[in-house]
């Protein structure tokens, strides 16, 4: 059962936003609406995404200094204090990426529940806001090819491939002179190669609508990071 908090602050607003967009653009199928809806969500989250990317860039610049601290100071508590002081001195928030992930995961779950349990193409009028109209006809076939209420192997592959390239851009090689330990190398390999496969597999188990959101979000993030990385913020 969806919790009251999740329902009030994620499920219901996203459901209403989706239905509002469908009603406002009745000539588009629901799949196209999901793509447009995803872009709108990503644009809303763009300021936070930009801060997260800038934090990653600064962390990469600070990697040699962090490695130096770890080499000089063996006491774990003193080491952590020095690294935190280094972060503060350079205005770096190492938890920005985690914060962004925490925001996006409830959105993915909300979309999953919307398409898995809401009964679309039937509209749940009981949770609509007063200003949201009820669409008369919902075309659930994306571009005349995929039923967005069912799974799709093609979209699952796109999710996996786009996740791979997103990870490749988001997890660049260590800065020159920085030696990664075996655990860090193993995690990097898993993030780059194993996680995208898992994402593709999971995407095949869920509706195409959620896969569309996932794939569009990945492609948007890839373009966003390529654009922002052209002018790294010092």
C-alpha positions in Angstrom: 0.0 0.0 0.0 1.3 3.4 -0.9 2.1 5.5 2.2 0.1 8.7 2.8 3.3 10.8 2.4 4.3 9.1 -0.9 0.8 9.4 -2.2 0.4 13.1 -1.3 3.8 14.4 -2.4 4.8 12.1 -5.3 2.1 9.9 -6.6 -0.9 12.3 -6.7 1.1 15.3 -8.1 2.7 13.2 -10.8 -0.5 11.5 -11.7 -2.3 14.9 -12.0 0.6 16.4 -14.0 0.5 13.5 -16.4 -3.3 13.6 -16.8 -3.2 17.4 -17.2 -0.6 17.1 -20.0 -2.6 14.3 -21.7 -5.7 16.5 -21.5 -3.8 19.6 -22.8 -2.2 17.7 -25.7 -4.9 15.2 -26.8 -3.4 14.6 -30.2 -0.3 12.9 -28.7 -0.2 9.3 -27.6 0.5 8.6 -23.9 4.1 7.5 -24.7 4.9 10.8 -26.3 3.3 12.5 -23.2 5.6 10.4 -21.0 8.7 11.6 -22.9 7.5 15.3 -22.7 6.6 14.8 -19.0 10.1 13.4 -18.3 11.8 16.4 -20.0 9.7 18.8 -17.9 10.7 16.9 -14.7 14.4 16.9 -15.7 14.2 20.7 -16.4 12.7 21.2 -13.0 15.6 19.2 -11.5 18.2 20.9 -13.7 19.5 23.3 -11.1 20.1 20.4 -8.6 21.6 18.3 -11.4 24.0 21.2 -12.3 25.1 21.5 -8.7 25.6 17.8 -8.5 27.8 17.8 -11.6 29.8 20.7 -10.4 30.4 18.9 -7.1 31.6 15.9 -9.0 34.0 18.0 -11.0 35.4 19.6 -7.9 35.8 16.2 -6.2 37.8 15.0 -9.2 40.1 18.1 -8.9 40.5 17.4 -5.2 41.3 13.7 -5.7 45.2 14.2 -5.5 44.9 16.2 -2.3 42.5 13.6 -0.8 44.9 10.8 -1.8 47.8 12.8 -0.1 45.8 13.2 3.1 45.1 9.4 3.2 48.8 8.7 2.6 50.0 11.0 5.4 47.3 10.4 8.0 46.5 6.8 9.0 44.1 7.5 11.9 40.6 7.2 10.3 38.9 9.9 12.4 41.7 12.4 11.9 41.7 11.5 8.2 38.0 12.1 7.9 38.2 15.4 9.6 41.0 16.6 7.2 39.0 15.5 4.2 35.8 17.2 5.5 37.8 20.4 6.1 39.1 20.2 2.6 35.6 19.9 1.2 34.5 22.9 3.3 37.5 25.0 2.2 36.7 24.4 -1.5 32.9 24.6 -1.1 32.2 21.0 -2.1 29.2 19.0 -1.1 30.0 15.3 -1.7 26.4 14.3 -1.1 24.8 16.2 -3.9 24.6 13.1 -6.2 23.0 11.1 -3.4 20.4 13.8 -2.8 19.6 13.9 -6.5 19.2 10.1 -6.6 16.9 10.2 -3.5 14.7 12.7 -5.3 14.5 10.7 -8.6 13.9 7.3 -7.1 10.4 8.2 -5.7 9.5 9.7 -9.1 10.4 6.4 -10.8 8.4 4.4 -8.2 5.5 6.8 -8.5 5.4 6.4 -12.3 5.6 2.6 -11.8 2.5 2.7 -9.5 0.7 5.0 -11.9 1.1 2.6 -14.8 1.0 -0.6 -12.9 -1.9 0.1 -10.5 -3.8 3.2 -11.7 -5.8 1.3 -14.4 -4.8 3.6 -17.3 -6.3 4.2 -19.8 -9.1 4.6 -17.2 -8.7 7.7 -15.2 -9.0 7.8 -11.4 -11.1 10.9 -11.0 -11.1 10.5 -7.2 -7.5 11.8 -6.9 -7.7 14.5 -9.6 -7.2 18.1 -8.6 -10.2 20.4 -9.3 -8.4 22.2 -12.1 -7.4 19.0 -14.0 -9.8 17.9 -16.8 -10.6 14.3 -17.7 -9.2 13.2 -21.1 -11.8 11.7 -23.3 -9.5 9.3 -25.2 -6.1 7.9 -24.2 -4.0 6.4 -26.9 -1.7 4.0 -25.1 0.3 2.9 -28.2 3.6 4.8 -28.4 4.3 5.8 -32.0 1.9 3.1 -33.1 4.4 0.4 -31.9 4.5 -0.1 -28.1 1.6 -0.5 -25.7 3.0 1.6 -22.8 1.1 -0.5 -20.2 3.1 -3.6 -21.2 6.9 -4.4 -21.2 9.1 -4.0 -24.2 12.4 -5.7 -25.0 13.6 -2.9 -27.3 13.0 -0.2 -24.7 14.7 -2.4 -22.1 17.8 -2.6 -24.3 17.7 1.2 -24.8 17.5 1.6 -21.0 20.5 -0.6 -20.5 22.6 1.0 -23.3 21.8 4.5 -22.2 22.5 3.6 -18.6 26.0 2.3 -19.7 26.8 5.6 -21.5 25.5 7.7 -18.6 27.7 5.7 -16.2 30.6 6.1 -18.5 30.3 9.9 -18.5 29.4 10.2 -14.8 32.3 8.0 -13.6 35.4 9.3 -15.4 38.8 7.8 -14.8 40.7 8.8 -11.6 42.7 12.0 -11.8 46.4 11.6 -12.9 48.6 10.4 -10.0 45.7 9.0 -8.0 45.8 5.2 -7.4 42.5 3.4 -6.8 42.4 0.5 -4.4 41.0 -2.8 -5.5 37.6 -2.1 -3.9 37.2 1.2 -5.7 38.2 -0.4 -9.0 35.7 -3.3 -8.5 32.9 -0.8 -7.7 33.8 1.3 -10.8 33.6 -1.8 -13.0 30.3 -2.9 -11.5 28.8 0.6 -11.8 29.9 0.8 -15.5 29.1 -2.7 -16.7 27.0 -4.7 -14.3 24.6 -2.0 -13.2 23.4 -1.1 -16.7 22.7 -4.8 -17.4 20.7 -5.0 -14.2 18.8 -1.8 -15.1 18.0 -3.2 -18.6 16.7 -6.5 -17.0 14.6 -4.6 -14.5 13.2 -2.3 -17.3 12.0 -5.4 -19.1 10.0 -6.5 -16.1 8.0 -3.2 -15.9 5.7 -1.3 -18.2 7.1 0.5 -21.3 5.9 3.8 -19.8 8.4 3.6 -16.9 11.1 2.4 -19.4 10.3 5.4 -21.5 10.8 7.7 -18.6 14.0 5.9 -17.6 15.5 6.0 -21.2 14.5 9.6 -21.8 15.9 10.6 -18.4 19.2 8.8 -19.2 19.5 10.5 -22.6 18.6 13.9 -21.2 21.3 13.4 -18.4 23.9 12.4 -21.0 23.3 15.5 -23.1 23.1 17.7 -19.9 26.5 16.4 -18.6 28.2 16.7 -22.0 26.9 20.3 -22.2 27.9 21.3 -18.7 31.3 19.6 -18.8 32.3 21.9 -21.7 32.6 24.7 -19.1 33.7 23.1 -15.8 33.1 25.3 -12.8 36.3 25.8 -10.9 
